[in-house]
């Protein structure tokens, strides 16, 4: 059974700092890995999707890397802004479904 | 991009009644849809996976007679919470994908439904 772990569980930084969110998974036989953002009481917004054959994906200030062999992914958010405050979820696609980590709750202080 | 619409966003019902939640893929055909439940300050718990025209596959511990899932078309799946009780109060979120493995678009999520049973 796939186990997904996200570290840290919570993170508070001043505006302008870069954010580094970590995700690890136990079974490397994955189809893809997807990072999501969730605001309180809302659904999930997809940030980046990395296929198993890819090493990284970038979108604006966001960059996500994938090292399948070691079971790790990292989400980098450059020059954080208060609007980046949210919970970030890592999800691994395998066995025809997604397995989620518990999330990292980020607070960016103005 | 892929869009999933979920309705209602909030619902309050009396104990013992049934509630239906709809999940629609607006601009793509979803061969597979998923239903999740989320408790406060916790991550998503997969309840069931449904493929169009087939019976849903429920995760261990999820009562299929209580949480009825129908995926009658490639754009619509419904979750019916039957004989709801206060312990069923939760945040329910659906997800849809073109293919079972996520494909090039990955998984798209609805905006969620806050169910409160009084």
Interface residues (C-beta under 8 A of the other chain):
Chain A: X31 X32 X34 X36 X41 X42 X43 X44 X45 X46 X49 X51 X89 X91 X93 X96 X97 X98 X100 X101 X102 X103
Chain B: X6 X32 X34 X42 X43 X44 X46 X49 X91 X93 X95 X100 X101 X102 X104 X105 X106 X107 X108 X109 X110 X111 X112 X114
